[in-house]
């Protein structure tokens, strides 16, 4: 019998100030630098398995406020503060060095559900007579 190793796909969630988002495949060569197009990504550990990445220079570069990301962060922090420019959510990260882990499929889908539930206005159901 030949044993084969299956690669596990991992992801990151990128959110722009306009509210658009992308679920990125996150490989071992991926970095917050590249995903945010930033020389100064800054990590904030939200949980042991979830990290928020922002551009430390976003305010100086006059990037717009990222209200959609701040709204999503309310699920993890009661007062998330203001965030500017694009943000990235990844899995666990060694905040001092090394590439962050990607989100598992379950983690990514949970984060997407939270994002969509907080971003889409409630549409009332039709009333039956």
N, C-alpha and C positions, 0 to 999 in steps of 0.2 A: 504494500500500500504506500502510495506517495503522498506525503503531507504537503499541503500548499498553504501558504500564508495569505490571508486576504487583507488587503489594505483597507483600513478604516478611513472613510472620508470625514474630514473635519471642515468647519466653516468659521466665518467671521461675519458679523453684521455691520455694514457701513451705513451711516445715516447722515444726510446732508441737512443744512439749515432750511431747505425748501420743503423738507418732508419726504423727499425721495429716498429710497433705500435700496441696497443690494445685498444679497446673501452671497458672499464670496467663498469659493473653495479655498481652504487654508492649508497649504502644504508646508513642508518643513523649510522651504526656501522663502516663504512669505514673511514680510516684516511690516510692522506698523508704519515705518518710514515710507515704504512704497505705497501702502494702501491710503495713507493720508497725504501723500505728496509733501512730506514735512521732514525737515532736518532735526526737529526738536519734539518728537512725540513724548507725551507724558502719560504715565500709567497711574490709574487709580484702581485699587483692588476693591471690588464691590462685594464679592463673596470669595471663598477659597477657590471657586471654579469659574469666576467671571471677572474680567478686567475691562475697564473703560480706558480707551486711548484717545487723547486729545492733542492738538497742536499747541504747544506752549507759547508759540508766537502768534496765535490766531488774532488776539486783540491788537497787537502792534501792527499786524498786516491788515487790519480793518475787516476781518472776516465777520459775516453777519452772525447774530445770535442764533443758536440752534435750539429753538423751543421744542421741536419734536423729541430730540434726545433728552432734554431736561424733563419732559413729561414722562418719558419711558423710565427715567431714573427714579421717579417717585416710587416705583415698585421696590426699590432697593435702598433708598435714602429718603427720610421724611422731608428734608430740605436740600434738594440736590444742587442748588446754586445755579448760576448761569454758565452756559457753555457756548463757545463760539467756534465757527467753522465746522468742518466735517468731524465726525467722531466714529470710533470703531470699537466694537465689542468683540473680545476674544475670550478664550478659556483662560486657565491659570497661567500666570506669568511670573517668572523670576524677575522682580522689579529692578534688580541691579544689573542683570545681564542675561543674554540668551533670548531666543525667539519664543514668543508666547505660544501656548498650545492653542489649537483650534477648539471650537465648540463641537460637541457631539451633535448628531442629528437631532436627538431629543432636546438638548439644550437650545439649539438654534431654533427649532420649531416653537419651543416655549417662549423664547425671546421675541420671535416674530408675532406670536399670538398676543403677547403683552403690548407690543408696538402697535399692531393693527387695532386692538381694542381701545387703545388710548388715543389713536389718531383719527379714527373714523367717527363722525358724529352719529349719535343714536338716531336711527330711522324708525319711527313708530310703526308697529304692525298694523295691518288693516283691521278695522273694527267690524265684527260680525253683527248683523241686526238681531 
